[in-house]
Amino acid sequence: MLKIAFFIIFMIPLLFNYWMVQSLMFTVCFMIYFLNYDFDYVCLGYNLSLDLISMGFILLSFWIGALMIMASSAIKFINNYVNEFMLMVLLLMFLLFMSFCVNNLLLFYIFFESSLIPTLMLIFGWGYQPERLFSGYYLLFYTLTASLPLLVSILYYYNLNGSCVYVISSFNSNFILYLGLIMAFLVKLPMFLFHFWLPKAHVEAPISGSMILAGILLKLGGYGLLRIMYLTPYCFVNFNFVWISISLYGGLLVSFICLIQSDLKSLIAYSSVSHMSLVLMGIMTLFCWGFTGSYILMLGHGLCSSGLFCLSNIMYERLMSRSLFVSSGLMSFMPSMTLMWFMFCSSNMASPPSMNLLGEIMIINSLLSWSSMTIIFLMGMSFMSACYSFYLFSYSQHGNYYSGLYSFSCGYVREYLLLILHWIPLNLFVLKIEMFVLH
């Protein structure tokens, strides 16, 4: 894994060549994909390791990172601090790669928190409105407030066991330790009641910030939960019903909130909270199907949500507005792009053959095995997921168009390539889904 880390570091001198960096990031994806490991668990030395969970998230990180560069070409065309932007992207890729690779809790905490810095720089430096400062502060203080207990818990855990390595740590049943370990990941996921920073950060972030937030940074919360649940298994068994109950209620409530949004990015951000509620519930059931379903849904949602943010940005670049009232009737202006809207909205509501469908089926199965009473809320969440996806598609594409619009391009080849590169892995990896099944 060190060779990949050095590969990223040595890309920094190439910052002046925008498209070269993007091509090399796609190259890293294929390098990782064709590594000849069996991915059960491979310790590679220097506190680095690799298993199936790490591999999937590392692949997703570099794929979304390369697509971020493709989506942000407006920064290059208007020469808006291009080299600084590329440096932030590469730094973020390096920190995410190390977060998913290390097998030491303290190192994971350091890289987990460090990834916040380039994200903040992206929002502060290339965001839209002056309100981006408040959004950045929301993101910063929510994350840091919840992360301090995590640091204290990790140091306490090291004091108890003499090691922070995942695989050789011993079990513990301390409730305070359990709460301190999971709180930072619940905020990062984000769980309902800790989600207020997410819509604010998404609305003010540039397209690259929204893509990396939705595609990878939310998944750090799920990844952290999958890693630390083996440290306090007794507390996970006894207290998980609290988080499942909150997520059941919260996921349904947030689905209703989606239906009253008039801002495109805000709607997509709230739908992310609803999907992440399902991910959290799947992990908290402690069933193998729940883990696998959450893992598959995180990968699928990373691609689908990132694609939807790309579509909203394509619309924003033409209309200079994200309001659904201004963007209605876009089918008359961009008929080819309507197909893309349809494909991503249908994937967002978990229709076949997307990875979202398979992940949700597995999570629903594990939740029904955990308690049959969850069926009422799950039916509501599935139905409302279809409702807000239809609402997003029909309001943006159908109806009378805004009278202030004028003729413009139906879409560049770069934009269609960007969307297709989101959609193909989201739907075609279903044919090789055994690659992502956790044992």
Buried (B, 14 or more C-beta within 10 A) or exposed (E): BEEBBEBBEEBBEBBEEBEEBBEBBBEBBEBBEEEEEEBEBBEEEEBBBBBBBBBBBBBBBBBBBBBBBBBBBEBBEEEBEBEBBBBBBBBBBBBBBBBBBBBBBBBBBBBBBBBBBBBBBBBBBBBBEEEBEEBBBBBBEBBEEBBEBBBBBBEBBBEEBEBBBBEEBEEBEBEEBBBBBBBBBBBBBBBBEBBEBBBBBBBBBBBBBBBBBBBBBBBBBBBBBBBBBEBBBEBBEEBBEEBBBBBBBBBBBBBBBBEEBEBBBBBBBBBBBBBBBBBBBBBBBBBEBBBBBBBBBBBBBBBBBBBBBBBBBBBBEBBEBBEBEBBBBBBBBBEEBBEBBEBBBBBBBBBEEBBBBBBBBBBBBBBBEBEEEBEEBBEBBBEBBBBBBEBBBBBBBBBEBBEEBEEEEBBEEEBBEBBEBBBEBBBEBBEEEEEBBBE
